[in-house]
């Protein structure tokens, strides 16, 4: 009976060892770091697949993929282009003695040093080493990439803006030169309004308009008769009053205004519009807004 028990125990142990030996493929997950190191045991005739979270030879601003084995007499590698993995195997006959080697991999900004050794222990076999990106490192990498892209776009925008500015300046100078060949067409307006603003007399005077080719400029003067208060100019607007309907609508105009008029002094301003936007049958109104009130002249 005792012999039979020992035999049964031996059989159970053999079954356990057999199940362990015939166990299915095992995976190992490794978080990628800029410099990653690990050790892998290779069972001859089985091999290990190294899987990455990106295609190894994808184009772009990445460090090119490279793989070097220090013991090619024992270990060999296999990789197909356009894939995200490669396979390391031990050559036939490597199981006769323990062998070692180092696998160096450079890819996508990561440096990997992998210590390899052969083993006949089936339980030590790892069929797949799956590399994963560190979430924080990946976020940081993305932020750096976005920052680089943003800086490049901003630099490109500044270059284009500078080139556009130079082009505008050149065209403006050329246009001024063409306009200077002809004398401006003058139209007398001579409209004036005087008002008391906060107890001080302020006068708005529109003497004339000057037409240069397609542009018409309305020149005006502001006189601040106050002995103590300066006058701050906020804006100036030009309105067109329809002769047919009486409707009032603002005109698109470029302006050059004095910012502030000192007590007892006078300032000059100008509004420029496109001649095509003016109807000679309609009336015009100039309004100047100041920090003390508004003035207007109509003609």
Order of alpha helices (4+ residues) and beta strands (2+ residues): alpha-beta-beta-beta-beta-beta-beta-beta-beta-beta-alpha-beta-beta-beta-beta-beta-beta-beta-beta-beta-beta
